[in-house]
Amino acid sequence: MFKNYVKMTWAVMRRRKFYTFISLFGISVTLAVLIVLTAFFDNTFASLYPEGRRDRSLYVHRIMQQDTVEGSNSTNISSMSRYFINTYISTLKTPEKVTAVANENTNIYINNQKSEVRIKYTDSNFWEITTFDFLEGKPFTLETFRGNDNAMIISSDIRDQYFGKDFPMVGKKIEIGANIFHIVGVVRGCPVTQSKFVVGDIYLPFTADKSLSKDQTYTGRYAAIILAKNKSELGAIQSEFASVLAKIPLQKEGDFKPSVIYVRPETALGDFIYSIAGKGAQSGKPLFFTILIAFTFLFMSLPALNLININISRIMERASEIGVRKAFGASAGALTAQFIIENIILTVFGGILALLLSTVVILYLNQKGIGNIPYLDLKINWTIASVAFLLSLIFGLLSGVYPAWRMAKLSVADALKN
């Protein structure tokens, strides 16, 4: 039966080539856009270089304190201090390792050229949690911090831009502010889309951070990455930290006296969702996925409506066929199923074309980059291919149910008249 449906669909597609072209064009372009966006999504949150252990990592990038006493609802949201991370996160017993990372954008002179660079202040654990490839030199060690050594690690992007590709950099010096740092390593660059926690141009030991306060305050400019021994322990780490969080003493800062404090260790995706849709104890995931599904549905609905109109026109052209089949006893349900399956087959063809089109687009983006985003490494994996197939089925159902139902309602007399 299915083989007959495929043959009938192919015959209909060949009969009206213009309608077929319009249908496949709308389906393939719509699905190709969604596939490329899915590849971006996967690239941003999957365990890829330089975070090959992301699938067993948790991230904390902000602390939220609220004053809810006597009807007040003032809120203070900030990054964390190293004191808070060292005292309440690094002391957790379940994780394998914990690191603290701070960001700073500043202008410096490199090889007599002014440049705006992203500086990351890190510790030795950072290089054991991440999976950076060292093209030259080595990461920071404990001795780097004990000796207050002015060591520096740079990305290959900085090296290539200001010194030349494959230029030996270990031992070279770069001035930042009033200090001179010597380069001890060069890491392979990565796209800024990969992670706000680890991507930088220059990496310095946290002892070089002039804003580092010795006060025991909770707020600062640091974020934490927590590495679990395996993925199954992520929940245990979250539970352990929740018990620690409940015992953290509240700290008055100026006139602000919080009555509740929120800090959430989350996966990379969970942290992203919490940063844009979460608040307090609410993760924001229901709202985020509701909006994401609604956006996808609306994005697909416009071409689906156009395809519905085309399908109605094609079905009305086959009215005489429908009348004959009804006259010989074909039920409305059988005819409806036939036309829905035919439309799904058509959209699956469109999905195959969308995969081919999106592959070409992704290869182009990986080669050329987007604006100032080099090192893109977008891929179409089985997850993305499965999403494309699922979207094809949904698209086929959205655009095929109503025309099929309308066709099935035609009487034998009306159908034969047409």
RAMO-V767173 format. One record per backbone hydrogen bond with DSSP energy under -0.5 kcal/mol. CO is the residue of the C=O (numbers start at 0). NH is the residue of the N-H. If there is no record, write none. Layout:
# RAMO-V767173
CO/NH ; CO/NH
This chain:
# RAMO-V767173
0/4 ; 1/5 ; 2/6 ; 3/7 ; 4/8 ; 5/9 ; 6/10 ; 7/11 ; 8/12 ; 9/13 ; 10/14 ; 11/15 ; 14/16 ; 15/19 ; 16/20 ; 17/21 ; 18/22 ; 19/23 ; 20/24 ; 21/25 ; 22/26 ; 23/27 ; 24/28 ; 25/29 ; 26/30 ; 27/31 ; 28/32 ; 29/33 ; 30/34 ; 31/35 ; 32/36 ; 33/37 ; 34/38 ; 35/39 ; 36/40 ; 37/41 ; 38/42 ; 39/43 ; 40/44 ; 41/45 ; 45/47 ; 47/50 ; 49/130 ; 50/53 ; 52/55 ; 53/56 ; 55/227 ; 57/225 ; 58/265 ; 59/223 ; 62/64 ; 62/77 ; 63/261 ; 64/75 ; 65/67 ; 65/258 ; 65/259 ; 66/73 ; 67/70 ; 68/71 ; 73/66 ; 75/64 ; 77/62 ; 78/219 ; 79/221 ; 80/84 ; 81/85 ; 82/86 ; 83/87 ; 83/88 ; 84/88 ; 84/89 ; 88/91 ; 96/226 ; 98/224 ; 100/222 ; 101/120 ; 103/105 ; 103/118 ; 105/116 ; 107/109 ; 107/114 ; 108/110 ; 109/112 ; 112/109 ; 114/107 ; 114/116 ; 116/105 ; 116/118 ; 117/200 ; 117/201 ; 118/103 ; 119/121 ; 119/203 ; 120/101 ; 121/205 ; 122/125 ; 122/126 ; 123/126 ; 123/127 ; 124/127 ; 124/128 ; 125/129 ; 131/133 ; 132/134 ; 132/187 ; 135/185 ; 140/143 ; 140/144 ; 141/144 ; 141/145 ; 142/146 ; 143/148 ; 144/147 ; 148/150 ; 149/181 ; 150/204 ; 151/183 ; 151/184 ; 152/202 ; 153/186 ; 154/158 ; 155/159 ; 156/160 ; 157/161 ; 158/162 ; 158/163 ; 163/166 ; 168/171 ; 171/182 ; 173/180 ; 174/108 ; 175/178 ; 178/175 ; 178/180 ; 180/173 ; 181/151 ; 182/170 ; 183/137 ; 184/153 ; 185/134 ; 185/135 ; 186/155 ; 190/193 ; 194/198 ; 200/154 ; 201/119 ; 202/152 ; 203/121 ; 204/207 ; 205/208 ; 207/209 ; 208/211 ; 214/216 ; 217/80 ; 219/78 ; 220/102 ; 221/79 ; 222/100 ; 223/59 ; 224/98 ; 224/226 ; 225/57 ; 225/227 ; 226/95 ; 226/96 ; 229/232 ; 230/233 ; 232/236 ; 233/237 ; 234/238 ; 235/239 ; 236/240 ; 237/241 ; 238/242 ; 239/243 ; 240/244 ; 241/245 ; 243/246 ; 243/247 ; 244/247 ; 252/255 ; 254/256 ; 255/252 ; 255/257 ; 259/65 ; 261/63 ; 262/264 ; 263/265 ; 265/58 ; 266/270 ; 267/271 ; 268/272 ; 269/273 ; 270/274 ; 271/275 ; 272/275 ; 272/276 ; 272/277 ; 273/277 ; 278/281 ; 281/278 ; 283/287 ; 284/288 ; 285/289 ; 286/290 ; 287/291 ; 288/292 ; 289/293 ; 290/294 ; 291/295 ; 292/296 ; 293/297 ; 294/298 ; 295/299 ; 296/300 ; 297/301 ; 298/302 ; 299/303 ; 300/304 ; 301/305 ; 302/306 ; 303/307 ; 304/308 ; 305/309 ; 306/310 ; 307/311 ; 308/312 ; 309/313 ; 310/314 ; 311/315 ; 312/316 ; 313/317 ; 314/317 ; 315/318 ; 317/321 ; 318/322 ; 319/323 ; 320/324 ; 321/325 ; 322/326 ; 323/327 ; 324/329 ; 325/328 ; 330/334 ; 331/335 ; 332/336 ; 333/337 ; 334/338 ; 335/339 ; 336/340 ; 337/341 ; 338/342 ; 339/343 ; 340/344 ; 341/345 ; 342/346 ; 343/347 ; 344/348 ; 345/349 ; 346/350 ; 347/351 ; 348/352 ; 349/353 ; 350/354 ; 351/355 ; 352/356 ; 353/357 ; 354/358 ; 355/359 ; 356/360 ; 357/361 ; 358/362 ; 359/363 ; 360/364 ; 361/365 ; 362/366 ; 363/367 ; 364/368 ; 368/370 ; 369/372 ; 371/373 ; 372/369 ; 374/190 ; 378/380 ; 380/384 ; 381/385 ; 382/386 ; 383/387 ; 384/388 ; 385/389 ; 386/390 ; 387/391 ; 388/392 ; 389/393 ; 390/394 ; 391/395 ; 392/396 ; 393/397 ; 394/398 ; 395/399 ; 396/400 ; 399/403 ; 400/404 ; 401/405 ; 402/406 ; 403/407 ; 404/408 ; 406/409 ; 410/414 ; 411/415 ; 412/416 ; 413/417
